[in-house]
């Protein structure tokens, strides 16, 4: 029988691509629903608020992302209970471990977490858009150019918008603007700096190298195309990051909730359940996570992160991005089958 660790790894491999695609589909749907003419008209009237509202960025845009994370949580919980040891009660009946998808506490915590995620994504997308529009007006750029750089151009082959900055994080949106400035500068040094950007589309490198050799600026349409591909690369990277983070969090939450439900139902005494933090090797480890490697606490105890943060388990949402982003630590739960059985016999 596969171990919990192997099962979780398999579930992450299964659900992570689904969460990633749900995020990318959400952004694609938002972009494709935008009427560019309306955004441009409002920009021409200096109506920033109206232009932002025309993007229709709201919580409902991320409904499929929320559902994909819920599916990962449900699948994780149902799989974890199948790994619990077989026990019989004092009367000889086999204990049945089940994961309640509609469990009030677990469902409430999940919904709160998803609400926070959707709120953060929506708020950041609106702020990125507002910053882009304000800076475009302040710089005296053509409203059409500013709007297209924000929402992207329609690919005639696919009918989908590509190259906009909607869906990027604030830092990523700034990366795109910096890259655009480098490409437009005609400065060999700045063009060479663009060639160091990890998410660039390398198919354009030869054209940039030629511009450096000849000392000529890149045509504006080529600048727009290169910057757009760079933006698409960053969006994919963000999708990868969100997918890994949210899938790992869903699995960790499901595991903790699986044990909580067995305790709440009286099948397991919480006194005999322990949690151990395991640090997974990584290139740039968090020292406080490394220090916790092998640390064991009781089920209702917290892991002290050493910086004022307390977490119930690795990937506990309470840790926030500072503790969770790119983290691959895991929490191992154990309970003594013998002690649990003796405890149940004592209550019989």
Secondary structure, 3 states (H helix, E strand, C coil): CCCHHHHHHHHHHHHHHHHHHHHHHHHHHHHHCCCHHHHHHHHHCCCHHHHHHCCCCCHHHHHHHHHHHHHHHHHHHHHHHCCCCCCECCCCCECCCCCCCCCHHHHHHHHHHHHHHHHHHHHHHHHHHHHHHHHHHHCCCCHHHHHHHHHCEECCCCCCEECCCCCCCHHHHHHHHHHHHHHHHCCHHHHHHHCCCCCCCHHHHHHHHHHHHHCCCCCHHHHHHHHHHHHHHHHHHHHHHHHHHHHHHHHHHHHHHHHHHHHHCCCCCHHHEEEEEECCCCCCCCHHHHHCCCCEEECCCCEECCCCCEECCCCCHHHHHHHHCCCCCEEEEEECHHHHHHHHHHHC
